[in-house]
């Protein structure tokens, strides 16, 4: 990637937190950078494989999103597409804590949640109905392999009585094409810096349904309440702030339409994080899993078209 000369020594330190890539801090003469390389087989219990060329689409997502919200995306410093690697700016953890860590520790800031929803809405609005951007992301099969199959199709196999509902949600999501989707818009992939959120890990990038990104991040705010019950109301407040800030940015279609697809997809993603190929690691007890499973199954059987009744029901549970 021409970041160093052939005779310069580079020290690589593995970074933790990911299941789908090798990630390193590289000490270069000009300062540290972050190097990422996609894995063909993900580090989960299930046999979950995905094309390594997704590494390139992550770079492309960051370039597109960086043109819309420069402060919210790491700068791309180099790419070696043949090797499946790229280099990006490194963010020091003491200045840019991970949002998941903050949420887990009780730092549940409604303003931060609103800023997350706003930046996601700005990226979606800036890419909406853009044929040129859609053409840059021929990633339908990658998105299916790394998101729709392990989350929705695998969960349908685990819950055959809900299979028709889950299969219908999968088909609707797969056929909806409006904006550039991040695909893993989760608190673990969001740093909270002095200028707002910084978004990482866009290897699931896809031109498709904006409801997937919104439901994906809102799902984690619900799941955190199963993990930390005393803060349930505060997670619900963050949920509402994020959703409201996001929906204010929706201009490419009626906001009610995005919200309806999000509300329908949300319980499916909740159930997927219990019984799909990528179960959330912090819900470990049978009681926690049963609470999420029962709630998600109920809302899949009686689907909502708005987010408010879903979060209100979860908050009161």
N, C-alpha and C positions, 0 to 999 in steps of 0.2 A: 504493500500500500504506500510505499515511499515515505513512511513516517520517520524512519531512521536510516542511516547508511549501513552498509554491510558490516562494518567493523565496530559498530556500537553495540554494547551489551544491553540487553533488555531483561528486566526482572518481571516475571509474571506471578501474580498472587491470585489464586482462585477466590471468587466471590460466591457466597451462598445465596440460596433463596429460590433458584429456578429448577424446574424439572425438565425443561425442554431444550436447554442450551448449556454449553460451557461458557462461563463468563469470567473474565479476568481483569484485574487492575494491572495495567502495564506501566512501569516506571520508565519514562522517556526523558531525554535530556531537557526537554522543554516543560516537563511536568507530567503528572499521571493522566492516562486516558483509559477508557474502558473498551475491551475487546470482547466480541460475542460471536459464538459459533453454534449453529443449530445442530441438534442431535437427531438421528434417524429414529431412534427408539427412546421414548420419554421415560424418565425415572419415576415410574409409578408401578403399582403391583400388577395392573392389567397389562396385556400385550398391546400397547398403544404406540403406533408408528405414524409418522408424518413425513412428507417430503421435505428434504433439507433446503430446497430452493426457496422456502418461505423466508429464509434469511434476507434474500434480495428484496422481497416485498415489504419487509419491515423497514429497510432503508428507504424505499420509495415512499412508504407512509410518512416517515419522519420528514422527508424532504417536502412533501405536499403540505403536511400539517404545519411544518416550520414556516412555510410561506404565509400561513394564516395567523398563527399564534406563536411568534418566534420565541418568546420567553417560556413557552410551555413544552418545548421539545428539545432534546439534546442535539447539538450540532453534530452532523456526520463529518468525520475527519478523513475517512477513507473506506474503500470497499474492495475486497478480493472475492469477486463473485464465484470464481472457479473453486476456491477453497471453502466457500460458504462462511466467510468471516467479514466482519466490518468493525471499524473503530469509531467511537463516539466520545463526546465530552464526558468527563468524570465529575460526579457531584459528591462532595464530601458529606458523609452521613451526619456530622454534627450540624451542618448548615441546612441540609435537605433531608429531614427524617422521612421515613416511609409512612404513608398515611395509615396503613394497616397497624403499624406499631403504635401510632398515636391513638387510634380508635381502641385498640386492645387495652391501653393503659388508662383510658377514661378521658383523654383529651378529645372530646367530641364537640367540635366547634361548628356551629351552624353556618357561620360565615365561610369557613373553609369548604363545607359541603356545597354551599351555593356557588362558590368559585369553581368547584369541580364540575358542577352541572353546567355552568356558564361556558367554560372552556370547551366542554364536549359539544354543546350546542353551537358554538362558533365554528368548530371544525366541520360539523355536519352541514351547517348552513353554507359554509364556504365551498363545499364540494358538491352540494345538492344539484342533481340533474345535469351534471357535467359529463358529457360524453367523452371528452378528452381524458378525464381522470378515470372514468370507467374502463376505457381502453388500456390504461396503464396497469390495471389489476385483473388479469385473467386468472383469478385465484379461486374459482368456484370449488374445484376439487380439493384444494388445500383446506379451504374453510370447512368443507364437509368433513374431511378426515380429522381435523384437529378441534372442531367445535360441534358441528351438528351430529355427527355419528357418536362420539364419546359422551355427549351430554344428552341429547334427545333420543336417538335411536337405541343406545344402550339402556337408557332408563325405561324405554318402552318394553324391552325384553325382560326387565326386572319386574315390571308391573303390567302384565298382559291385559288386565281388565281396563287399563288406561291407554293401551297401545293405540287405539284409533284416534284418541284425543292428541296424544303426543306426536303421532305421525302427521296429523293435520297441521299442528303447529310447526313441525319441521318443514313441511311442504310450503306453508305460507311464508315462513322466514326465508327459505331458499329462493323463492320466486319474487320477493320484494326487492326492488333495486332503486334506491333513491340517493344514497350518500356513501362516502368513504367511511367504512366501519373499522374501528380499531380491533375488536374481536376479543380482547382480554382486558377490558377496561375495569380494572379491579383495584381496590385499595393497596394491594401489594405492589402494583405497578405505577403508583402515584407518589411522587415525592412532593412534600409541601415546603416550598422555598420562600425566600423573602419577597419574591415577586409573584407568588401564586403557585399553582400546581405545575409539576413537570411530569410528563407522561413517558413511560418506558414500555418496552416489550410489546411491539406492534406486529409480531410475526404472524398473527392471524388476519392481517389486513385483507379487506374484501370490499368490493363495491356492492352494497346490499341494503339491508334493513336497519335503519337507525335504532329501532326498538331493541335490537339485540344488545347494543352497547348500554343503553339506558337500563334495561332489565338486568343486565349482568352486574352493574355496579350497585343498583338498588338491592339486588339479592344479597349482596354481602352485608349491607346494613341491617337487613333482617336477620341473617345468620349470626351476626355479632351479638344480637340480643339473646339468642339461645345460648351463646357462650358466656355472656356477661349479663344475666337477668336483671341485676339492680339498675343497670343503665338502659333498660329497654325503652323508656320514654325518650331519652336523649337520642338514641339511635333513630327512633321514629321521627323526631324533630329534624334530624339531619337528612333523613330520607325525604321528608316533605320539602325541605329547603333545596336540596339537589334537584328534585323533580321539577319544582316550580321554576327554578332558574333555567333549567334546560328547556322546558316547554315554551318559555318566553322567546327563545331563539328560533323556534320552529316556524319556517316561512315557506317551505317547499311543498307542504301539504297541510291540511287542517290539523292543528295540534291534537284535537280529539282523536284523530285516526292513529297517530303515533302512540298516544296514551293507551288507547284500546289494545293495540298489539302488545305494548309493554305489559299491561295488566294481565293479559292472557298468557304471556310467555313467562312471567315472573315465577308463578308456582312451579312451572315445569323445570326451571333452572334451580329452584330450591330443592326439589326432589332429586334432580341430577347430582347435586353436591352431596347427597346421601347415598344414592344407589346407582349413580353412573360410573364412568371409568375414572373420574377425578374427584373422589370424595374430599370434602373440606377436612383439613387435618386437625383442626382445633375442636371439632365436635366428636368427642371420644366415647361418651357414655351412651348406653342404650336408651336412657331417658331423653337425652338431648336429641338423638336421632329420631326417636319415636315422635317427639313433639313436632319436629320439622316435617317428618314424613306425613303425619296425620293432617297437619295444617295444609301442606301442599296438595295432598290428595283431595281434600275437601274443596279447595279453590279450583282445582282442575275439573272436578265433577260439576261445579257450579261456577263457571268462569265469569270473571268480572270484566267490565269494559272501562273501569276507572281505577286509579291507584288508591284513592282515598279509602274506600271500604276495606281493601286488602291490608293496608298498613294499620288502620284503626282496629281491625280484628286481631291482628298480630300483637299490637300494643296492649290490648285488653286481655290477651290470652293468659 
